[in-house]
């Protein structure tokens, strides 16, 4: 009887250790769904998912998602995925409900709160869109003083944008919403990221209705974790290591070709 109890205890400890090891191999991430071609939701999107190694998300895709997923999977990590509007994704990261937020640009305010991965996940090119018949004479952000300019809530457009005074900054929720407002003359301009905003314009076949001005800045975007959350900061290092594997084995180049061609 004693031997049976001892064997059962050993077996129970093995199960507990195994389960703990499994739990430790999951990273919880938050992101947005209207950031084509980097992060895109589809009609069948499932907003909270657990993606095992070798599997993909339901109703969610994009270049940045592929890079993050493949990087963590290369390191043996499942992914707990939370998809929401950007402002909410930022909120659940700040309150510690998830480990990682992506894709996130840098500015002074964010750098006080978050640590960043060393490896970037995509690039953002900042510029202004107006109606095609706009008579605006562009001379940098100072050209926008007194104008109504739409900006998506909690998006990063660099320190120069945040520090420029005199612009009537109108917060909105999505890219297509901004272009509809511009078309209806409810705003004078719409600040955006070139790749993402152009993707939406091409998809909706409305690019001819608008024009864009020279870039006023760029930003690499990264994974971030709260500075106060030690486990999450370790997971940034795991991502960096995983992405390096993708670079070495050629998978990152395959992802780039899939989304942007050769």
Secondary structure, DSSP 4 states (H G I P E B T S, - for coil): -HHHHHHHHHHHHHHHHHHHHHHTTEEEEEE-SEETTTEEE-TT--SEEEE-TT---SSEE-HHHHHHHHHHHHTT-EEEEEE--HHHHHHHHHTTSSSEEEEEE--HHHHHHEEE-SS--EEEEEEEEEETT------SGGGGTTSEEEEETT---HHHHHH--S-EEEEES-HHHHHHHHHTTS-SEEEEEHHHHHHHHHHHT-GGGEEE----EEEEEEEEEETT-HHHHHHHHHHHHHHHHHHHHTHHHHHHHHHH--
